[in-house]
Amino acid sequence: MNVSDFDFDLPDTLIAQHPPKERGASRLLVLHRGDGIDHAMFANLGRYLLSGDLIVLNNTRVFPARLLGHRVPSGGALECLLLAQVPSPKSQVPNPNVAEWDALVHPGQKLKPGAAMLFERDGVRIDGEIVAMHFQGRRTIRLSTNHPAGLADAIDHVGHIPLPPYIKRGDEESDKDRYQTIYARERGSVAAPTAGLHFTTGQLDALAASGVERVEVTLHVGYGTFKPVKADRIEDHVVDAERFTVSAATAAALTRAKREHRRIIPVGTTTVRTLESLTVTTDGEVVPGSGETTLFIHPGHRFQLVDGMITNFHLPRSSLLMLVSALGGRERILSAYREAIGRGYRFYSYGDAMLIL
């Protein structure tokens, strides 16, 4: 299929720049495959879920991966987006105050190995050094601090929440809470699994009381979630690897649900990719596991575990739009998007939600 088959026109005014005033106050478009569309509020999600449904959440936690600082000694401003920590050699004694990271550095053209940088806020200081150069502004950098609580805590103190590039404003104090799901626990993402931003504790409790089962997986969302599809044919696109973990307890719950013919409804595209990356044996047992996935889901994919999904509205020509089209059907999804645009739904990370059943 052509990437151009997944294009649509979206007014800039519909790209949400801030979250709604309260969680759960977003709108919800319900796409019944083959049976039309409902317009509701996310707070009414329970009307569309059945007792016995299994919803699956991604419990990854966003960390403040955007470091703003300056070059040493010139003082020139620079920005560093931490992508993934480089594993230390097994023979090396761990040092909580020093680590190497894969990072995007801007402006990075002149920053060669040995170049020094400094990031600080409220007396907490992180020193950086370029260790190696890679393609498209990527660098390996070594970060160090004398902060008594260690480097991870220093990054949490000095860093900024890495809001998506289509949010045209600086991060605010409120983003530390709102660009995070209420069930986020496992630190490691540079972007939130945004379909889960809508949930409140009260709503999750009410769903549980109505018989909706809930389990969690972990997939740490990387910068590749914003990677544009540059190929003309979708089959030529490559998705960046992301780390995931699925516990034995979650795998057992998934196995029971499939064997009992109950619906499995993941929350977000990251959760869909995690579930569809798992091994399912010939007798229907879901195998727990952890590792990296580069799974690219697009129309033609045969889903092994997923029966529906909760998601937000995605960018034109994006791999995430192709994923939801694989489940909902390209024409039905694009028709639903046109209706959402006509009704003024808010798009992307801080926008409204869609339920595909």
Secondary structure, DSSP 4 states (H G I P E B T S, - for coil): -BGGGG-----GGGB-SS--SSTT-SEEEEE-TTS-EEEEEGGGGGGG--TT-EEEEE-EEE---EEEEEEETT--EEEEEEEEEPPPPTTSPP-TTEEEEEEEEES-TT--TT-EEEEEETTEEEEEEEEEE-STTEEEEEEE---TT-HHHHHHHH-B----TTS-S---TTHHHHTS-TT--EEEESS--GGGGG--HHHHHHHHHTT-EEEEEEE---GGGG----SSBGGG--PPPEEEEE-HHHHHHHHHHHHTT--EEEBSHHHHHHHHTSEE-TTSPEEPEEEEE-----TT---SS-S-EEEE---TT-HHHHHHHHHH-HHHHHHHHHHHHHTT--BSTTS-EEEE-
